[in-house]
Amino acid sequence: MKKKIFAFMAVCSIVLSAVGFGFAETKDNKKAKTANGLLALLPPSDAALTVDAKRLFDEALPQILSGNQPMLTEILSKFDEIKTRTGIDYKQFQQVAVGISSIKASETGYDFEPLVLARGQFNAANLMTTAKTAAAGKYREEKIGEQTVYIFSPQAVIEQNKDKINSSKFGDIIGKMLVGLNKEMALTTYDNNTLVIGSAVRLREMFETKTRISGEVLSLVSRKPNAIINFGAQLPTGLSPFMELDDDNLGKSLAGVRQLFGSMDVVDGNTVVAIAAKTAEPAQAKDLKETIAGFQSFAGILKGSKRADQKIYGRMLENVKVGQTGSEVTLDLQVPQADINVIIGAKK
């Protein structure tokens, strides 16, 4: 049973943590088309995220954590442990697309409804069987459209087996992540090598309606299709509902943000991050850019610190390239690996 429980958690953790970088038909263009094709299958979503899971494990993690080999070894060894115990190889996951709808839960904030599509070199039906076996009967079946969907309670699985799954740091992470999923989780297949995970509500949106993610959100997430991670969000009421904003220039500018998007990639030994915000009015974008420029004036203070990490933060703040075109403000940053080594704590 311990192996079965580990397998069930493995499926969820790999998929959700992967919760998140010419005109010729090149290999990169093919990968971009695959990611966009998966993204286009999502039901209507306020925000979306794509992850090139293969590059994440093959390129990004080895590069970003190259300065702290014990940390890299620990992370990868946990995924290798999954492969040894269950036969589930994290390297089989290639592309992940996540669509998120936000629903007003209470006056305290928003409740988020994700739907995850995970595609790779695996047999989706076999992974479904693994999940059902691991759940030890604690699931139910429903018919959604033409799909047979299996609905699980992550909380029930964790409580029943917490002595077994909390035996390692990785188990703790999985447990905390799944405890946070206080709703039921539905699981089914889309095709032979694609899993669908989310709430029953989101799966109904996917399989019982023909409406798909809007062209606006799709275009936001597709700005840099070859990046490892891309995200995009429509914010019709700005950022105010999602964070406490002061009634100052920055607060007013952030309240005016209507779209937020960006990407993360690793290129030539650098970690490259790009973030953009589009406001309702050009004047708000101008205020936002000027506020960010004001923050950059503190770079010199941080660079003068005796602490190595604060020196790097100062250099990062100084090196952020801020631009504005109409209502759109962009931030671009390249962080050399040598700086990341200091931030993560270099160890050999």
Helices and strands as residue ranges (DSSP letters): H 2-17, H 27-39, E 47-52, H 53-55, I 56-60, H 61-64, H 69-86, G 90-92, E 93-106, E 109-120, H 124-134, E 139-144, E 147-152, H 154-165, H 169-179, E 185-191, E 194-198, H 200-207, H 215-221, E 229-234, G 240-242, H 249-255, E 257-267, E 270-279, H 282-296, H 299-303, H 308-319, E 321-325, E 328-336, H 337-344
